Each structure stands twice: as C-alpha cells, then as structure tokens.
Amino acid sequence: MKLGFIGLGIMGKPMSKNLVKAGHKLVVCDFNASSVEELVALGATSAKNGAEVAAQCDVIITMLPNSPHVRTVALGENGILDAAKEGTILIDMSSIDPTESQAIGAALKKKGIRMLDAPVSGGEPKAIDGTLSVMVGGERADFDTYYELLKVMAGSVVYVGELGAGNIAKLANQIIVALNISAVAEALTFAQKAGASADLVYQAIRGGLAGSTVLDAKAPLMMDRKFDPGFRIELHIKDLNNALNAGHAVSAALPLTGQAMEIMQTLKAHGYQKEDHSSILKYYEKLSNVELTR
C-alpha cells in the first residue's frame, strides 16, 4: 500500500519505519530534514507539505504534537484538504482534543474525505518494537478496512466508537496514568518519611489490590532516581490540558485531573518538564522534606 505519513518525531519516525519494513511505500513529510532523509534512505519519498502528500496517497497517517498542528496539516494552506481526492482517508494517530477530531472530521467529510482518530499509548520503546496500543474512533467499516495496517505498528488495536472516541479513550488513559503515578509517589514518600523501607513496602503491596502496571513501571525508577524521559512531563501536561478542555465542554467534573495538572505545572516551573512523569516524586519529596531511596 502507498501511504502518506506526516510527522516524524519521537513516535512517528519509528512507526513509519515499521511500515516501510512491512513493505509499504511511504510518502513522508516533516519539518525535520534529517528525519525525512532517514526515511528516504529506507526507500520512502519526501513531500513538502500535506497537499503534496495527498496528491500522491489515498491513505494518510498523521502523528503530530497537538490539535492545532493536526488542524493546520489537514485544513490549512497547502494542507491535505487542498489536494485530497474524494475517498481519501486520514488516520490521525496524534493525541489531541476529541472535540477537535470531530470538528476536523466534519470539515473533511464535506469534501468526501473520511477520518479515523487513532491515538496511541506505549511511548517510544513500543513505537520502536511495534507493540503500541491503539484506540480508534470513526466508522466501523473503516476500522475493519485498516485494522491490519494499524497492527503493523501495534500490539493492540481496539475500536472504541464514533470519531473522537479514540481520543476520549486516550485522555481517560492519561488521567488514570497521571493519578496512579501521583498515588505511587505519595505513598512511597509517606513510607520513607515514616521510617519504613520504600523498597520493602513496594514489594509488600505490589501483589495486592494496590498492584498495577504503573506501580511496577514507575516505583523502581523513582527509588533509583532515574528520571530520563520515557514520557515527558510537558507531554503529559498537554494531554491533561486536552482532558480538562474536553471535560469542560461536556460538563464532566475532573477534580483529581485538575490537581494532577497543578502538580505537573509546579514541576515545570522548577525546570523538570523534560523529565519523565515519574519525577512527580520530586513534588512530594519537596512537600515532605525527604528524599526517596531504596
């Protein structure tokens, strides 16, 4: 299949490489020339903008930072809408505001262009090994048609509902992750301050109801003070901002999400925004005047 792929960042580049490895012919576009050259060296061809991509491809994947970038690439000057043929499909794998997914999809639909929102979870390591989790919204028939294509990049591809539902699921995921990390940091800081071994407390509770993927992934990093980014604080801030905006749009109360956002904003103010979201620990350490150790 000849595919357009727009957005060759931390996630998009390894995802596009997996598509090339699977035998697909790609037309790629990104402002980062070195990333484009890397894909061209693997057999892809390059395009200057969304319109050039759409002129050559009936299936276009976007993996962009946030809602405004997707809107510009899809609907802006020299965007996909300028050159796409009727029947083209846009599969947006960015994590954006679901209300924007719906609005962009509605604008594209007027010209006969279909859209799926298919945000991912798993971070760079799973993008590299092709085991991302993908949450998809849109027409069920389109999901069925492009399921195998998405599976090239993913270990799990799940249909959630109509357009926008994919990003609703992704934001729900990000809410749960943020609150879980905060709970882990709060609990381990409490254990350390109270005089117990944080490591032994972790070992004691991980097999019970408090056990979780987040606990097992983040507690060891916190105790070893490894805050190299797997998922940066600044990206989680972006996702929580989208969650709060979407929640306000439908009058859904998100009080704990708001608190998690303020914790992350505090970390950003102290210069930690490029660190992994496990550095939420530093917020609790500061409050309790203690440093977590093994």
N, C-alpha and C positions, 0 to 999 in steps of 0.2 A: 504494500500500500504506500502511496506517496502522501506524506504528511507534512503539514506546516507545524513548526514548533517555535513559539515566540517566548523568550525568557530563559536564558541560560545561566542562571545564578547558582547558588549553592545546591538547590534542589533540581532545578531544570536541566542543568548540564548532565548530571549522571542519569537522569530519567531519559533524556534524549539519546544518550549513549546506549542505553539498554534497548531502545527502539531500533537503533542502527544495527546493533548486534543481532537483533531478531530478524533482520533482513529488510526492514522498511527503508524507503528512500525519503530523506528529510530535506525540507527547505527551512533553514533556521534564520532567526533574526534576534539580535540583541545589540545593545549599545556597546558592550564589552567586546572589542575586536578580537582579543586573544581567545576568548571563549568560542567565538564564531569560527576562528581559524582552527581551533582544536577539533571542532565537529567536521569542518570541511576536510581536514586531514583524514578523517574516518570515512569520508565518502559523501557527506552532506553537501548541499549547495546553499549559498547565502542569499539573503534578500535584505533590502534596506529598510523596509517598513511593512506594516500589516497588509497594505494594499498589494504589494509585490508578492507576499506570501499567498494571499487569497486568489490572486490571478493564476497561480500555479497549482493550488491544492483545494480539494473539496472537503478535507478534514483538517482542522486546525486546532492545535493544542496550545493553550497559554498557561504559563507558570510565572506569575508576576507578583510584585510585593503587596499591593493593596488595591482597593476598589478604584481609585482614580486612574491607576495605571491600566487596569482592565478596560475601563470606560474609554480611555484615550485610544488604546490599541484597537478596540472593537468599533468605536463610533466616531473617533476624532478624524482630523485631517490626515489623509494617506493611511486611514485605518482599514480594517477588514471590510467594513460595510461599503467602502468606495469601490471595491473590485470583486467582491464575492458573488458567485453565481447562485441563482436560486437552487436550493437543495444542499448548499454547503452547511456543514455543522461545525460549531465552535464548542470544543470541550475545554472549559475553563477549570484548571486544576489549582488555581490560586485560592488562598484563604481570604475571603472578602465578606463584606456585609451582605447577608442574604437578600435584603431589600434591593440592593444594587444588582445582584444577579438577576432578580426578577425584572427590574427596570431595563437592564441591558438586553435581556432576552426578549422582552416585549418590543423594543426598538428593532432588533434584528428580525423578528418574526414578520414585521411589516414588509420586509424585502424577501421573505421566503427562506430565511436563514434560521436553522434550528440551533438550540443550545442545550448543553448539559453543564451543570456545575458539579465538579468532582474534586473537591479539596482532599488533601492527603494528610495522614498522620504517620510519624515514624522518624522524621528527621533525616539528616544527611546519610547516616550509615545505612538506613533501609532504602533510601533512594539509590544508593550505590549498588546494593545487592539485589534490588528489585523486589523487595518484600514490603512495600508500603501498604498501609490500609487506606482504601479509597471509599469515600462516602458520596453517592451520586444522586443528584436530583434532576428531573426532567421527564420527558416522555419515556414510558417503559419500553416501547419498541426501539427507541434509540439506545437505551441502556443495553438491551439484548443484542443489538447490532454491534456495539463497540465494546462489549464485555471482554472479549478475548484480547483486543488491543490494549485495554487498560490492565489486564492481567500480566502483560509483558513487563509492566513496571511495578506490579503489586503482588502481595501475598493474599490480600483480601480485598474484594470489590463488592460492595453492598449497595443495593438500590434502596433509597430512603423515601422517595416520594416525588412530588412535583418540583419544578425548577425552584431553587432556593433551599430546598430541604437538605441538600448536601452540605451547604454552608451552615445551616442550622445545626446539623449533627456535629460538624467540626467545632463550632463555637461551644456546644454543650461539652464536647470532649475537652476543650481548652479550659472551660470553667472547672471541670472535675479535676484536671491535672493541676491547675493553679492552687485549688483549695487543698488537694491532697499533699502537695509539696509544702504548703504553709503548715498544715497539720503535722507533718513529719518533722519539720524544723522546730515547731513549737514544742512538740512532745520530747524530742531529743535534747533540746536546750533545757527544758524543765528537768529531765533526768540528770543531766550533767550538773546543773545548779543545785539539785537536791542531794548530790553526793553519790549517785549511782554511776556505774559504768554504762555509758550510752551504747556501747557495742553489745554488752550483755543484755541490756533492755531490748535492743533491736532484735537480738537472737530469740529472746523470750516471747516477743509479741508477733513475730512475722508469720508464725504458723497458725495464729488465731484469726478472729474476725477482723482485727486491725491490719492483717497482712494484705498487701496489694502489689501490683506491678510497680507502681510509683515508689512504694516503700523500698522494695528490693533494688530498684534502679538508682534511687537518689540518696538513701541513707548512707551507703558506703562512700559515695562521693563526698557527702557532707563531712563525714568523720575523717576522711583522708584529705579534706580540703582541696579537692580537685574541682575547680570551677571553670575549666576550659569549656567553651560553648558546645553543647550538643544542640540546645535550643536557647537562643539568647533572650535575656530579659526584655530587650527592646522589641523583639518579635512577639513575645507574649503580651506585652503592653498593647501592641497593635491589635492582637486578637481579642483581648478583653475590652478594648475600646469599641470594636465592632460588636461584641456581645452586648455591651451596655447600650449602644445605639439601637441595636435590633430589639433589645428588651424594652426600651423606652417607646419604640414605635408600636409595640403591641401591648403596652401596659403590663409587662411581666416584671415583677419585683425581683431584683438581683442584689440583695444587700451584701451577701458574702463576696460576690464578684466585685462589688464596689470596694470592699475592704482589701481584697487581694490586689486590685488595681492601685490603691494608695500605697500599699507595701512596695510594689514594684516601682512606683513613681519615686518613692523615697530612695530606693536603691539607685535609680537613675540619677537622682540629684547628687548622690555621693560618687558617681562615676562608674557604677558597676553594670551599666546597661549592656555591655558587650559580653558579660559573663553568662554562664549557664543559669537557667532559672533556679537551680538548686542553691544559688547564692542568696536566695530568700533567707537562708540560715543567718546571714550577717545582720539582717534586720532584728531578728530575735536575740542574737548574741549582744547586740548593742543595747537593747532594752533591758536585758538581764545582767549585763556586765560579766559575761562568761564566754569562754571560747571552747567550742566543741572539740573533743579529742576521742581517740579510740580508748 
